[in-house]
């Protein structure tokens, strides 16, 4: 054992408090992203008094590792309100927080090296487990408590900045969707000067169109009224699908690969770097993408594995599980067409189609996306130019926020990697 490393078992102890009186109702699960989150398990008829109670600064982990790929399900609970977790999880705590800070320990658990260690030391035939004894045998550096807290504070500064950017992006997306829905679904876009003049009521300029008496006409395809001068057509009029595919004819030394699970609601999680000739290239890594392409997973649309690609490198490929939608006419900006596809009503319709499919998983065909019928203003409409400008600026800002998030995540990784180089605590008494 290295001189500055200590066995974790000297610092932690198991906790086994059951929900016998059923007073705790907040049910959580541990994700492979190493966070405690509301459980989605069906608990109807389940005896909840056998579930374990977890409190602030206690840990939970799932000893079974064979179902989690390369990640260990382990997390630190940060809330003051008590919660319960399945008895399948182990709950433990730090014995003395003045010797080992729980957040410092959680930083160690977030290191990819810890995941590799735990998977390597997992054992079993039917299923592999990383038991309590294995966890106690983990070795880690334990510097002074002051140094631990300093490292935690630096790490949390970066984490909080990432969270702030993600919250900003979420608010920007919500605002974009609200404006789109208000103008293009409820038809309450602001009346232009020309429209107000045509209505013989100049005072209506800037007022919401439909509720101010703007002329509407019935459309059979949509089964509803739409503004008089708007065109109704299928998305195939504006989008092409899966037009460019990767092959060995391309002279790339490396590929950047995005799978369907690595994007949710325009939030990109991980893009894998693959070396051509040495790494195994997934057979699904086929679709080439360009700036402002829309990615839309054809499996389970309700999981929202979709997003808008900005400025991808030429060697970026995505899974064939995506429909890659390219703006072929540029009559309407990709941001507007993207808003159409992420409308809840559209998602629900696509999910219904997916559930009627005969494939292994509920899935749609790319043609299902192109056959969506929409009403859109004519090219010279003032409201179209306004929303184009707004949405383009919004998604540019989201793109640059995501670049900053990428840099901050790199800083996080560096901080975690440097944990092995900390100075040991002097005169530590076991």
C-alpha positions, -999 to 999 in steps of 0.1 A, spaced: 0 0 0 13 35 -9 22 55 23 -4 81 17 -32 55 10 -55 40 36 -81 13 34 -116 26 33 -129 1 58 -112 21 86 -134 51 79 -169 37 70 -196 16 86 -228 1 73 -262 16 83 -293 -6 84 -323 14 95 -356 0 82 -388 19 74 -407 -2 99 -433 25 109 -438 36 72 -432 72 81 -408 79 53 -424 80 18 -397 96 -4 -385 67 -25 -352 70 -44 -330 49 -66 -293 51 -74 -284 58 -111 -252 49 -129 -246 87 -131 -239 83 -93 -269 104 -81 -299 95 -60 -331 102 -80 -368 95 -77 -375 59 -82 -395 48 -113 -401 13 -99 -436 -1 -97 -442 -4 -59 -479 -13 -60 -484 -40 -34 -448 -37 -22 -441 -40 16 -423 -7 21 -414 -13 58 -384 -34 47 -369 -6 27 -338 11 41 -338 47 54 -310 70 41 -302 104 56 -280 134 47 -243 125 41 -250 88 39 -241 67 9 -260 41 -10 -246 16 -35 -258 -14 -55 -233 -43 -50 -245 -60 -83 -222 -47 -110 -229 -70 -140 -260 -50 -151 -243 -16 -151 -218 -17 -179 -187 1 -168 -203 22 -140 -208 14 -103 -242 26 -88 -230 46 -58 -242 80 -46 -241 104 -16 -274 117 -3 -273 155 1 -308 164 12 -319 170 48 -352 151 43 -351 114 50 -357 90 21 -360 53 16 -343 30 -9 -347 -6 -19 -332 -32 4 -311 -43 -26 -289 -13 -19 -263 -10 9 -263 21 30 -232 33 48 -217 64 64 -184 79 73 -176 72 110 -158 105 117 -164 134 92 -134 152 108 -111 125 94 -128 118 61 -151 142 44 -181 124 28 -179 147 -3 -142 140 -7 -150 103 -6 -177 108 -32 -152 125 -54 -131 94 -52 -161 73 -62 -166 95 -93 -132 86 -107 -134 63 -137 -105 44 -121 -127 35 -92 -153 21 -116 -127 0 -133 -113 -12 -100 -148 -22 -88 -156 -41 -120 -123 -59 -120 -128 -70 -84 -164 -80 -88 -171 -117 -86 -198 -143 -90 -212 -166 -116 -249 -158 -123 -243 -122 -115 -211 -103 -105 -211 -83 -72 -188 -58 -55 -195 -67 -19 -191 -47 13 -158 -65 21 -146 -55 -14 -156 -19 -8 -138 -18 26 -106 -30 8 -106 0 -15 -75 21 -9 -75 59 -12 -53 89 -2 -65 106 30 -49 140 33 -57 164 62 -93 173 66 -85 209 57 -70 197 24 -100 175 17 -124 204 23 -103 227 1 -104 201 -28 -142 197 -23 -148 234 -24 -128 238 -56 -146 208 -72 -180 222 -61 -172 256 -77 -169 239 -111 -199 216 -105 -221 246 -96 -210 265 -127 -219 235 -148 -253 233 -131 -259 270 -136 -252 267 -174 -275 237 -176 -303 256 -159 -297 285 -182 -299 262 -213 -331 246 -200 -347 280 -195 -336 291 -230 -351 259 -245 -384 264 -225 -387 300 -236 -381 290 -273 -408 263 -271 -432 287 -254 -428 314 -281 -431 288 -308 -463 273 -293 -478 307 -288 -471 319 -323 -473 287 -344 -497 264 -326 -521 289 -309 -516 314 -338 -512 343 -314 -482 358 -333 -481 397 -334 -501 413 -362 -478 431 -386 -484 466 -399 -495 453 -433 -519 428 -417 -534 455 -395 -539 477 -426 -555 448 -445 -579 443 -416 -587 480 -417 -576 484 -381 -541 499 -378 -544 499 -340 -542 461 -341 -505 462 -350 -486 441 -325 -517 425 -311 -521 387 -310 -535 375 -343 -562 349 -336 -577 365 -305 -577 399 -322 -599 387 -351 -573 376 -376 -589 356 -404 -588 319 -400 -597 291 -425 -605 254 -419 -579 229 -429 -590 193 -435 -555 177 -431 -549 193 -397 -586 192 -386 -585 227 -373 -585 264 -384 -552 280 -395 -544 316 -405 -557 324 -439 -523 329 -457 -504 301 -441 -493 271 -461 -500 236 -449 -476 208 -460 -457 178 -448 -422 181 -433 -409 162 -463 -412 195 -481 -385 210 -460 -364 181 -447 -343 153 -461 -335 122 -441 -303 101 -437 -287 116 -468 -250 110 -459 -234 78 -445 -199 70 -434 -179 43 -452 -143 33 -454 -139 55 -484 -136 84 -460 -100 90 -450 -106 96 -413 -80 85 -387 -105 91 -359 -143 92 -355 -164 110 -330 -194 88 -323 -227 97 -307 -252 70 -297 -289 75 -291 -285 71 -253 -260 100 -252 -284 128 -261 -317 136 -243 -338 167 -250 -309 184 -268 -285 177 -239 -254 159 -251 -238 135 -226 -208 118 -242 -192 117 -276 -169 88 -280 -135 91 -297 -128 60 -318 -95 54 -336 -100 39 -371 -80 7 -375 -74 0 -338 -107 6 -320 -138 -15 -327 -162 8 -347 -198 0 -338 -218 -13 -368 -244 14 -361 -218 42 -364 -229 52 -399 -247 85 -402 -227 116 -410 -240 149 -397 -237 186 -407 -244 219 -391 -281 224 -380 -291 188 -386 -318 174 -364 -312 141 -347 -343 121 -337 -341 86 -322 -365 62 -339 -369 41 -308 -393 51 -280 -399 88 -290 -412 95 -255 -376 91 -241 -368 123 -260 -334 112 -275 -333 141 -299 -313 173 -304 -300 200 -328 -264 196 -340 -243 227 -342 -209 230 -359 -199 193 -359 -165 182 -371 -165 164 -405 -155 131 -388 -186 130 -365 -209 101 -370 -241 91 -352 -260 59 -347 -283 45 -373 -308 46 -344 -312 83 -353 -331 97 -382 -308 125 -393 -329 153 -407 -313 178 -430 -329 212 -438 -329 209 -476 -347 241 -486 -338 265 -458 -372 282 -462 -376 277 -425 -346 276 -402 -338 242 -386 -346 257 -352 -383 262 -362 -385 227 -377 -369 213 -345 -396 230 -324 -423 212 -344 -407 178 -337 -404 183 -300 -440 194 -294 -455 171 -268 -485 164 -290 -462 153 -318 -441 132 -294 -472 115 -281 -485 108 -316 -451 93 -326 -450 72 -294 -485 58 -302 -472 47 -337 -441 32 -321 -461 11 -297 -480 -4 -327 -448 -14 -344 -438 -51 -348 -401 -45 -341 -383 -56 -309 -386 -22 -294 -414 4 -298 -401 23 -328 -411 46 -357 -398 48 -393 -380 79 -405 -409 84 -429 -432 89 -399 -413 121 -391 -414 134 -427 -452 128 -430 -460 151 -401 -483 179 -414 -477 214 -402 -490 249 -408 -463 276 -414 -464 312 -424 -452 322 -459 -416 331 -465 -421 369 -464 -442 369 -431 -429 393 -406 -435 369 -377 -413 343 -394 -384 367 -397 -387 377 -360 -389 341 -346 -360 330 -370 -338 356 -355 -348 348 -319 -345 310 -322 -312 312 -341 -297 334 -314 -311 312 -287 -295 280 -300 -262 297 -307 -261 307 -270 -270 272 -260 -242 259 -282 -216 282 -266 -229 274 -231 -224 237 -239 -188 244 -250 -182 260 -216 -198 230 -200 -174 207 -219 -144 227 -207 -157 226 -171 -162 188 -173 -126 185 -184 -116 205 -154 -136 182 -132 -118 152 -147 -84 168 -140 -94 175 -104 -104 139 -99 -72 126 -115 -51 148 -92 -65 131 -61 -38 105 -63 -11 132 -58 -23 148 -26 0 148 4 -9 123 32 -22 135 66 6 136 91 5 114 122 -28 98 112 -38 74 140 -58 44 128 
